[in-house]
Each structure stands twice: as structure tokens, then as C-alpha cells.
Amino acid sequence: MKNNKALSLIGLATKAGKTVSGEFSTEKSIKTGKGYLAIVAGDSSDNTKKKFRNMCEFYEVPLYILSDKETLGHAMGKEFRASLAVQDWNFAEAIRKVLQDEGKEL
């Protein structure tokens, strides 16, 4: 399952200090142009998904729906995470390529 590869890359990016998580930090990262990729958990509320979909469309940041809050948080070595942004171009491209192969873009 390719999700494991994407989650592993998220874990590596987190250890490298290249991700931010949580609604406020993710939003700030996207709006300031530091975030190259946004990921929202599949079990997030429709309102959260819509908010990030509109924001990412406006700021031209790729957005993907991936897994669930618990799995996303676990990949980052933290508790539940509904959203995260990758702030490194190379990590973002690697994750995007894996997820694009699966057709996970929102």
C-alpha cells in the first residue's frame, strides 16, 4: 500500500523539522507561502476540508486527503492531527508524487 510510503515521507519530513501541523499553523504556512503541500485527514469535518480546499486553491498549494487523524498524527510522532503542511520543496514533491500516483488529490 503506497499510503505507507507517503506516511513514511511525512515522518522523515517531520524529523527534519520541515512540517507544521494543526489548523492554525497549517493555515499560516500556506498563507505566508512557506507551505508547498497541504494534507488533511480523511475523517476531518467537511467544514475543515472545505476551508483548506478553498485556501489551497487560492494560494495555489496542492492539497491531498490522506488516511485519518490518528494515522496522520502517528506518522508525525504526535497525537491526532487533522492537517499539516510540508515546508520543504523536495519533501513536498516526493510526497505529492506518491499521492498523485494514487489519485488522492482533492
C-alpha positions in Angstrom: 0.0 0.0 0.0 1.5 3.3 -1.1 0.0 5.2 1.8 2.8 3.7 3.9 5.4 5.4 1.7 3.6 8.8 1.9 3.3 8.4 5.7 7.0 7.5 6.0 8.0 10.5 4.0 5.8 12.7 6.3 7.6 11.2 9.2 11.0 11.9 7.7 10.0 15.5 6.9 8.7 15.9 10.5 12.0 14.7 11.9 13.9 17.1 9.7 11.7 19.9 11.1 10.1 20.6 7.7 6.4 20.2 8.6 3.9 22.1 10.7 0.6 20.6 11.9 -2.6 21.8 13.4 -5.2 24.0 11.8 -3.7 27.4 12.7 0.0 26.5 11.9 -1.0 24.9 8.6 -3.1 27.9 7.6 -0.3 30.3 8.5 2.2 28.2 6.5 0.0 28.2 3.4 -0.8 31.9 3.6 2.8 33.0 4.1 4.0 30.9 1.1 6.2 28.6 3.3 4.0 25.5 2.7 4.5 23.6 -0.5 1.9 20.9 0.2 -1.1 20.6 2.5 -2.6 17.3 3.8 -5.9 17.0 5.5 -7.1 13.8 7.3 -9.9 12.0 5.6 -12.0 11.9 8.8 -11.8 15.7 9.3 -15.0 17.6 9.2 -16.5 18.8 5.9 -16.0 22.3 7.1 -12.3 21.8 7.6 -11.9 20.2 4.2 -13.8 23.0 2.5 -11.7 25.6 4.3 -8.4 24.1 3.2 -9.7 23.3 -0.3 -10.6 27.0 -0.8 -7.4 28.3 0.8 -5.1 26.0 -1.1 -6.9 26.8 -4.4 -6.5 30.5 -3.8 -2.8 30.2 -2.8 -2.1 27.5 -5.4 -0.9 24.9 -3.0 -1.6 21.2 -3.7 -4.0 19.7 -1.2 -4.4 16.0 -0.5 -6.8 13.9 1.6 -4.9 11.2 3.4 -5.8 8.5 5.9 -7.3 9.6 9.2 -6.4 11.9 12.1 -4.9 9.1 14.3 -2.7 7.7 11.5 -1.5 11.1 10.3 -0.6 12.0 13.9 1.2 8.7 14.4 3.2 9.3 11.2 4.4 12.6 12.7 5.1 11.0 16.1 2.3 13.0 17.7 -1.3 12.7 18.8 -4.2 13.3 16.4 -3.5 15.6 13.5 -6.3 16.8 11.2 -4.0 18.9 8.9 -0.4 19.5 8.1 1.8 21.5 5.7 5.2 20.4 4.3 7.6 23.3 4.2 10.4 21.8 2.1 10.1 21.7 -1.7 11.9 18.3 -2.1 9.8 16.5 0.6 6.6 18.1 -0.8 7.4 16.9 -4.3 8.3 13.3 -3.1 5.0 13.1 -1.1 3.0 14.7 -3.9 4.4 12.2 -6.5 3.5 9.2 -4.3 0.0 10.5 -3.6 -0.6 11.6 -7.2 0.0 8.1 -8.4 -2.9 7.0 -6.1 -5.1 9.9 -7.3 -5.6 11.3 -3.8 -5.8 15.0 -4.8 -8.8 16.8 -3.6 
